[in-house]
Amino acid sequence: MTEPRRRPPPARISPEALAAARAGGAQEGLTWLGRAPWARGPVSYHLLRSVVRFVAFVVLRFRIRTDGQEHLPRAGGYFLVAAAHRGWMDPFVTMHAIPAEPRSWFLGSGPSTFTAPWREWLLRRIGGLLPVWRGGVGIEQHVASARAVIAAGAVFVQMPEGTVSGPPGRIGAFRTGWAIIALRIDPTIVPLAMAGTEELYVGRRLASRVLPSTTVRELADLPPSAVLPIAGSREELDLARRISEALAARLGPVVEQLQPWTVDPPEHPRRLRRRLTWLLLRPGRLDRDG
């Protein structure tokens, strides 16, 4: 008896169409949040964090191996830039790598996150997300979001690949938006390498490593006293590309080092693989072979 063919996941609705369908338009960043970010999480945040950890580590038996926390600044007010971004577990892997407080704030995709009204309501209440919509209001809104997070003494998190598509164990091309924001704020930058989130199942192994902190000038190979380019100039864009390439060169080899530990042999059971892999993602096709 032949096994019935599985239908592929439906194609994704474009972010532009999702934004246009929202009543009042798609709000981003601080405009959507409606208040300033905060570094200390409310009681609901800590309760939800405990529930998530119980489900992840006890019910689903995920195992996350993390090292390099000695490189984390003692206080908040820094950028954390993470790759490779391969699934919905990435924010949780990131939060596992850093202390619960000062809390993290993610510049994240609104279309990928707001797949149900209750999720948007919950995130607005407990904080942690500053949404981005493709075709949105421009980078100034995100610069303002990052500046507010840094001023609050919290941690501003970005995943510069901008998509969960891509091969496991290798980073994809970095978009330059994160680097432009960093150039305009000039924060301490903490790189975080991640691996193992491209496919999830019960008992999955995941890994992360915090790398030594850096700055935009160090990534660009500029002296500490160098003046940064004018906002919006061609020089700023060129320097943002250099910074992105330099950070990718630091993170890429570490992701490749971490990946083998996360890979189980083919005969290893992968219970609930499809359900867990797509649990908090809008269904669509993912390029895992590129």
Summary of the structure (lengths in Angstrom):
residues: 290
radius of gyration: 18.9
end to end distance: 33.4
largest distance: 71.7
contacts: 895
relative contact order: 0.19
helix: 39%
strand: 14%
